């Protein structure tokens, strides 16, 4: 569950490891919807019979689908400032896809706050080290340094 603190206290969370997000199952329906939204219909994502013939043994999620779910997953356990008007995806400094997420597997995010910078009064840039864990697997699906801008009243 997200935690709320005073904006002036945001610098104190640097180095803090947050609780992992709840697990989220990656379904074939979600993968198909992502394929339709992005026009990325490569068979390893949408054709179970062909995908069974690959080393993956079945369909896998798009790496960018896993990455796009970070907004949702990270929000589940984020620390947010009181008076938050909005949070904005600000980009990333690093993204690496390390392991495929097979359809039917569950993923969750694990976060550590790396940097907090007040760019302008009421505008806080947060840099977070994130890994997306795959239930039952040692190697994470991805690791990333994610940037978020919090606009606070």
C-alpha positions in Angstrom: 0.0 0.0 0.0 1.3 3.5 -0.9 2.7 5.5 2.0 2.3 9.3 2.4 4.9 11.7 3.8 5.4 15.5 3.8 7.1 16.7 0.7 10.0 18.2 2.7 10.8 14.7 4.0 11.2 13.2 0.5 15.1 13.5 0.6 15.0 11.3 3.7 13.8 8.3 1.7 17.0 8.0 -0.4 18.4 4.5 0.1 15.0 3.1 1.3 13.9 -0.3 -0.1 10.2 -0.4 -0.5 8.0 -3.5 0.1 7.5 -5.5 -3.1 4.3 -4.9 -5.0 1.5 -7.5 -5.0 1.9 -10.2 -7.7 0.2 -9.7 -11.1 -0.4 -12.6 -13.4 0.5 -12.1 -17.1 -2.3 -13.6 -19.1 -2.5 -14.3 -22.8 -5.3 -11.8 -23.1 -3.1 -9.0 -21.7 -0.3 -10.0 -24.1 -2.7 -10.0 -27.0 -4.1 -6.6 -26.1 -0.6 -5.2 -25.8 0.3 -6.7 -29.2 -2.8 -5.0 -30.7 -2.0 -1.7 -29.0 1.6 -1.7 -30.3 1.2 -3.6 -33.6 3.9 -6.0 -32.3 2.4 -9.4 -33.2 5.6 -11.4 -33.3 4.6 -15.1 -32.9 6.5 -15.6 -29.7 3.9 -13.4 -28.0 0.7 -14.4 -29.8 0.9 -17.8 -31.4 1.1 -20.6 -28.8 1.7 -23.4 -31.3 4.7 -21.7 -33.0 6.0 -20.4 -29.6 6.0 -24.0 -28.3 8.7 -24.8 -30.9 11.1 -22.2 -29.4 13.4 -22.4 -26.4 10.7 -20.5 -24.5 8.3 -23.4 -24.8 5.3 -21.2 -25.1 4.2 -17.6 -25.5 6.0 -14.8 -23.6 5.2 -11.3 -22.7 6.7 -8.4 -24.6 9.6 -6.9 -22.7 7.9 -3.5 -23.1 4.7 -4.9 -21.6 6.5 -5.7 -18.4 8.2 -2.3 -18.5 4.9 -0.5 -19.1 3.3 -2.3 -16.0 5.8 -0.5 -13.7 3.5 2.5 -13.5 0.9 0.3 -11.9 3.1 -2.1 -10.0 5.3 0.7 -8.4 2.3 2.7 -7.4 1.1 -0.1 -5.2 3.9 0.5 -2.6 5.2 3.9 -3.5 6.0 6.7 -1.0 4.1 9.8 -2.2 4.2 13.3 -0.9 1.1 14.8 0.8 -0.6 17.3 -1.5 0.3 15.3 -4.6 -1.4 16.9 -7.6 0.0 14.4 -10.1 2.8 12.0 -10.8 4.4 12.0 -14.2 6.6 9.4 -15.9 9.8 11.2 -16.6 11.8 8.5 -18.3 14.5 6.1 -17.4 18.2 6.1 -17.2 18.7 2.4 -17.7 16.5 -0.6 -18.8 17.7 -4.1 -19.3 15.5 -7.1 -20.1 17.1 -10.1 -18.4 14.6 -13.0 -18.6 11.4 -13.7 -20.5 8.1 -13.7 -18.7 6.1 -16.8 -19.8 2.4 -16.3 -20.1 0.7 -17.5 -16.9 3.6 -16.4 -14.7 3.2 -13.7 -12.0 5.4 -10.7 -11.7 6.0 -8.0 -9.1 8.2 -5.0 -8.7 10.8 -4.3 -6.1 12.0 -0.7 -5.6 14.8 1.2 -4.0 14.9 5.0 -3.9 18.2 6.1 -5.4 17.9 9.9 -5.7 15.4 12.7 -4.7 15.9 16.2 -6.2 13.6 19.2 -5.9 13.9 20.6 -9.4 11.6 23.6 -8.7 9.5 24.4 -5.7 6.8 21.7 -5.6 8.5 19.6 -8.3 10.3 16.5 -7.1 12.3 14.2 -9.3 12.6 10.7 -7.9 15.0 8.1 -9.3 14.2 4.5 -8.4 16.1 1.3 -8.9 13.4 -1.2 -9.9 13.5 -5.0 -10.6 10.6 -7.0 -11.9 10.7 -10.4 -10.3 9.1 -13.5 -11.8 7.4 -15.8 -9.3 9.5 -18.9 -8.8 12.5 -17.7 -10.9 15.8 -16.4 -9.8 16.6 -14.0 -12.6 14.4 -10.9 -12.8 12.5 -10.1 -16.0 14.0 -6.7 -16.1 16.0 -4.1 -14.1 15.6 -0.4 -14.6 16.3 3.0 -13.2 13.0 4.8 -13.4 12.4 8.6 -13.2 9.2 10.0 -11.8 8.2 13.7 -11.3 5.9 14.5 -8.4 4.0 17.8 -8.6 3.0 18.9 -5.1 0.8 21.8 -3.9 
